Amino acid sequence: MPKQGGNESSARLDRELAQRLHQALSAGREELYQVLQDPSPEVVRTALKNRNLGKDHLLALLKRRDLPDDLPKAIHRIERFRTSHRLQLALARNIATPGPVVLSLLPHLYLFELLDLCILPGTTPDQRCAAERQIVQRLPTTALGNKIALARRAPGGLLGYLLKEGEPQIVQACLENPRLREVDVVQFLGGPKPTAETISMIARHPRWKNRPNAKLSLLKNRNTPAIWFTVFLPQLRTAEINALLASRRLSTAQKKQVQDELKRRGA
C-alpha cells in the first residue's frame, strides 16, 4: 500500500508539472508575469517560448536572484531582444549570468552603469573586476567631468588608476573618497605625475598627512615643496632621515634640508 500511495503522489506531481508547463506555453501577457516566478526552472525555460513573451517579462524575471545560469544565457540568445539596453543591463547585473555573457555585455553599458556594477551589493567579484577593467580601458577618452564624478564614487581598485591621471581636480576628488587606499597614494607619489600642487593636497589632507608611508613617499619626491620638509622632517626618526638622505630621487636643495635636520640633531 505505501508503494501505491507513493506512485499516486508522484503521478499527481507529474500532472501538476504538466499543467504548469502547458500554462507556461499558453499564458496570456498578464498571466505570464506570474508564470515566470514559478520555482521550477523547467517551467521558466518553457515560458521563454511563449509567443506573448515581451521585454518587460524578461526584466521582471531577471530581478530574481535564484536563477540557474542557463536561464540568463537562454535570455541572451533570444535574438529579438539582443539590442535592448535595459535587458543588457539587467543581464549584466544578475548574479546568475555566466562570466562570458557578462564580458560580452559590458562594452554596451554606459560608464556609470559599469560603476554601479563595481559598487552595488550583490555584484560578484568576477563581475566587479570585469566592470573595473572596462572602465579603465575607457579612461583615456573619458571627459574630465566624468573622471571627477568617477573619483568621488569609485571603489579602491579604480581610484589608483584615476589618481595616476595627475589632474588636480581628479586628485582632490580621489582624496575625498573614503575608499582610497594608502598603497594607491604611495604609488602615485612615487610615480611621474605628482606636481607641487597635488603633493601639497596630500600633505594638507587630514587623512593622509599623518600616515608614515605616505609621508615618507611625499618627502622622496623631488617636486615636493620645501615647506613640507620643514613640517615633516622634525616628525621623523633619525634612522628614517638617514634613509631619506640616501635616496637618489631628492633634489640638491631637498638633500640640503635633510642634512640640516641631521645637523640640528647632532647626528
C-alpha positions as CSV (number, residue, x, y, z in Angstrom):
1,M,0.0,0.0,0.0
2,P,2.7,2.6,0.8
3,K,4.2,2.0,-2.6
4,Q,0.9,2.6,-4.3
5,G,0.5,5.8,-2.3
6,G,4.0,6.9,-3.4
7,N,3.1,6.2,-7.0
8,E,-0.1,8.2,-6.7
9,S,1.8,11.1,-5.2
10,S,4.4,11.0,-8.0
11,A,1.7,10.8,-10.6
12,R,-0.1,13.8,-9.1
13,L,3.1,15.9,-9.1
14,D,3.7,14.9,-12.7
15,R,0.2,16.1,-13.7
16,E,0.7,19.3,-11.8
17,L,4.0,19.9,-13.6
18,A,2.5,19.1,-17.0
19,Q,-0.3,21.6,-16.3
20,R,2.2,24.3,-15.3
21,L,4.3,23.6,-18.4
22,H,1.2,23.9,-20.6
23,Q,0.3,27.2,-18.8
24,A,3.8,28.5,-19.4
25,L,3.4,28.0,-23.2
26,S,-0.2,29.3,-23.4
27,A,-0.4,32.0,-20.7
28,G,-1.6,35.5,-21.8
29,R,0.5,38.6,-21.3
30,E,-0.6,39.4,-17.8
31,E,-0.6,35.8,-16.6
32,L,2.9,35.3,-17.9
33,Y,4.4,37.5,-15.1
34,Q,3.2,35.0,-12.5
35,V,4.4,32.0,-14.5
36,L,7.9,33.5,-14.6
37,Q,8.0,33.4,-10.8
38,D,7.5,29.6,-10.8
39,P,10.2,27.8,-8.7
40,S,10.7,25.2,-11.4
41,P,13.5,26.2,-13.9
42,E,11.8,23.9,-16.4
43,V,8.6,25.9,-16.3
44,V,10.5,29.2,-16.7
45,R,12.5,27.8,-19.6
46,T,9.2,26.8,-21.3
47,A,7.8,30.2,-20.7
48,L,10.6,31.7,-22.8
49,K,9.0,30.1,-25.8
50,N,5.6,31.8,-25.1
51,R,4.6,33.9,-28.1
52,N,3.3,36.6,-25.7
53,L,6.7,37.0,-24.1
54,G,7.9,40.6,-24.1
55,K,10.9,42.6,-22.8
56,D,9.1,43.6,-19.6
57,H,8.5,40.0,-18.7
58,L,12.3,39.3,-19.0
59,L,13.1,42.4,-17.0
60,A,10.9,41.1,-14.2
61,L,12.4,37.6,-14.5
62,L,15.9,39.0,-14.2
63,K,15.1,40.5,-10.8
64,R,15.1,37.0,-9.4
65,R,18.4,36.1,-7.7
66,D,17.7,32.3,-7.7
67,L,18.1,31.6,-11.5
68,P,20.3,28.8,-12.8
69,D,23.0,30.1,-15.1
70,D,21.5,28.6,-18.2
71,L,18.4,30.9,-18.0
72,P,20.3,34.2,-18.4
73,K,22.3,32.5,-21.1
74,A,19.0,31.5,-22.8
75,I,17.6,35.0,-22.5
76,H,20.8,36.4,-24.0
77,R,20.3,34.1,-27.0
78,I,16.8,35.5,-27.8
79,E,17.5,37.4,-31.0
80,R,14.7,39.9,-30.9
81,F,15.8,41.2,-27.5
82,R,19.6,41.3,-28.1
83,T,19.7,45.1,-28.7
84,S,17.6,46.1,-25.7
85,H,19.9,48.2,-23.5
86,R,17.7,47.7,-20.4
87,L,17.9,43.9,-20.9
88,Q,21.7,44.1,-21.4
89,L,22.0,46.0,-18.1
90,A,19.6,43.6,-16.3
91,L,21.6,40.6,-17.5
92,A,24.9,42.1,-16.5
93,R,23.6,42.8,-13.0
94,N,22.1,39.3,-12.4
95,I,24.5,37.2,-10.3
96,A,23.5,34.0,-12.3
97,T,24.7,35.4,-15.6
98,P,27.8,33.5,-16.7
99,G,31.1,35.3,-16.9
100,P,31.5,35.1,-20.7
101,V,28.0,36.6,-21.2
102,V,28.8,39.4,-18.8
103,L,32.0,40.2,-20.7
104,S,30.1,40.4,-24.0
105,L,27.6,42.8,-22.4
106,L,30.0,45.3,-20.7
107,P,31.1,47.2,-23.8
108,H,27.4,48.1,-24.4
109,L,26.9,49.6,-20.9
110,Y,27.3,53.3,-20.1
111,L,30.2,54.4,-17.9
112,F,28.2,54.9,-14.7
113,E,26.3,51.7,-15.2
114,L,29.7,50.0,-15.1
115,L,30.5,51.9,-12.0
116,D,27.3,50.7,-10.4
117,L,28.4,47.1,-11.1
118,C,31.6,47.8,-9.2
119,I,29.9,49.2,-6.1
120,L,26.4,47.8,-5.7
121,P,25.8,45.0,-3.2
122,G,25.3,41.6,-4.7
123,T,27.7,42.0,-7.6
124,T,30.0,39.0,-7.9
125,P,33.8,39.5,-7.7
126,D,34.2,38.5,-11.3
127,Q,31.5,41.0,-12.4
128,R,33.2,43.7,-10.4
129,C,36.7,43.0,-11.8
130,A,35.4,42.9,-15.4
131,A,33.5,46.2,-15.0
132,E,36.6,47.9,-13.5
133,R,38.7,46.7,-16.4
134,Q,36.2,48.1,-18.8
135,I,36.2,51.5,-17.1
136,V,40.0,51.6,-17.0
137,Q,40.0,50.9,-20.8
138,R,37.7,53.9,-21.3
139,L,39.6,56.4,-19.2
140,P,41.8,57.8,-22.0
141,T,38.6,59.0,-23.8
142,T,36.5,59.9,-20.8
143,A,35.7,63.6,-20.2
144,L,37.3,65.4,-17.2
145,G,33.9,66.0,-15.5
146,N,33.1,62.3,-15.7
147,K,36.5,61.3,-14.3
148,I,35.9,63.6,-11.4
149,A,32.5,62.1,-10.8
150,L,34.0,58.6,-11.0
151,A,36.7,59.6,-8.5
152,R,34.1,60.6,-6.0
153,R,32.3,57.2,-6.1
154,A,34.8,54.7,-7.3
155,P,36.0,51.7,-5.3
156,G,39.6,51.3,-4.3
157,G,40.7,49.3,-7.3
158,L,39.7,52.1,-9.7
159,L,40.9,55.0,-7.6
160,G,44.5,54.1,-8.1
161,Y,44.1,54.4,-11.9
162,L,42.2,57.7,-11.5
163,L,44.8,59.1,-9.1
164,K,47.6,58.4,-11.7
165,E,45.8,60.8,-14.1
166,G,47.6,63.5,-12.0
167,E,44.9,66.1,-12.8
168,P,44.5,68.3,-9.6
169,Q,40.6,68.1,-9.7
170,I,40.7,64.4,-10.0
171,V,43.3,64.0,-7.3
172,Q,41.2,66.2,-5.0
173,A,38.1,64.0,-5.7
174,C,40.1,60.8,-5.0
175,L,41.4,62.2,-1.7
176,E,37.8,62.9,-0.6
177,N,36.7,59.3,-1.4
178,P,36.8,57.1,1.8
179,R,37.7,54.1,-0.3
180,L,41.1,55.4,-1.3
181,R,43.9,53.1,-0.1
182,E,47.2,54.2,1.2
183,V,49.0,51.9,-1.3
184,D,47.5,53.9,-4.1
185,V,48.6,57.2,-2.6
186,V,52.1,55.9,-2.1
187,Q,52.3,54.6,-5.7
188,F,51.1,57.9,-7.0
189,L,53.7,59.8,-5.0
190,G,56.4,57.5,-6.4
191,G,55.2,58.0,-10.0
192,P,55.9,60.7,-12.6
193,K,52.6,62.6,-12.3
194,P,52.7,64.4,-8.9
195,T,53.2,68.2,-9.0
196,A,53.9,70.6,-6.2
197,E,50.1,71.3,-6.2
198,T,48.9,67.7,-5.9
199,I,51.6,66.8,-3.4
200,S,50.5,69.7,-1.3
201,M,46.9,68.5,-1.5
202,I,48.0,65.2,0.1
203,A,50.3,66.9,2.6
204,R,47.5,69.0,3.9
205,H,44.8,66.3,3.9
206,P,43.8,65.3,7.4
207,R,43.6,61.6,6.5
208,W,47.0,61.3,4.8
209,K,49.3,63.8,6.4
210,N,50.0,61.6,9.4
211,R,50.3,58.3,7.5
212,P,54.0,57.2,7.8
213,N,54.3,55.6,4.4
214,A,52.5,58.4,2.6
215,K,54.7,61.0,4.5
216,L,58.0,59.3,3.5
217,S,56.9,58.9,-0.1
218,L,56.0,62.5,-0.2
219,L,59.4,63.5,1.1
220,K,61.1,61.4,-1.6
221,N,59.5,63.2,-4.5
222,R,61.7,66.0,-6.0
223,N,58.6,68.1,-6.7
224,T,57.7,68.3,-3.0
225,P,57.8,72.0,-1.9
226,A,60.4,72.9,0.7
227,I,57.7,73.8,3.2
228,W,56.7,70.1,3.7
229,F,60.3,69.2,4.5
230,T,60.2,71.9,7.2
231,V,56.9,70.5,8.6
232,F,57.6,66.7,8.3
233,L,61.3,66.2,8.9
234,P,61.1,67.0,12.6
235,Q,58.5,64.3,13.0
236,L,60.7,61.5,11.6
237,R,63.1,59.2,13.4
238,T,66.8,59.8,12.8
239,A,67.1,56.4,11.0
240,E,64.3,57.5,8.6
241,I,66.0,60.7,7.9
242,N,69.3,58.9,7.1
243,A,67.4,56.6,4.8
244,L,65.8,59.6,3.1
245,L,69.2,61.2,2.6
246,A,70.3,58.1,0.8
247,S,67.5,58.4,-1.8
248,R,68.7,59.3,-5.3
249,R,65.4,61.0,-6.0
250,L,65.9,64.1,-4.0
251,S,67.0,67.4,-5.5
252,T,70.1,69.2,-4.2
253,A,68.0,71.7,-2.2
254,Q,66.0,68.9,-0.6
255,K,69.1,67.0,0.4
256,K,70.4,70.2,2.0
257,Q,67.2,70.4,4.1
258,V,67.6,66.8,5.2
259,Q,71.3,67.3,6.1
260,D,70.4,70.5,8.0
261,E,67.9,68.5,10.1
262,L,70.5,65.8,10.9
263,K,73.0,68.6,11.9
264,R,70.3,70.1,14.1
265,R,70.0,66.7,15.9
266,G,73.8,66.4,16.1
267,A,73.7,63.2,14.0
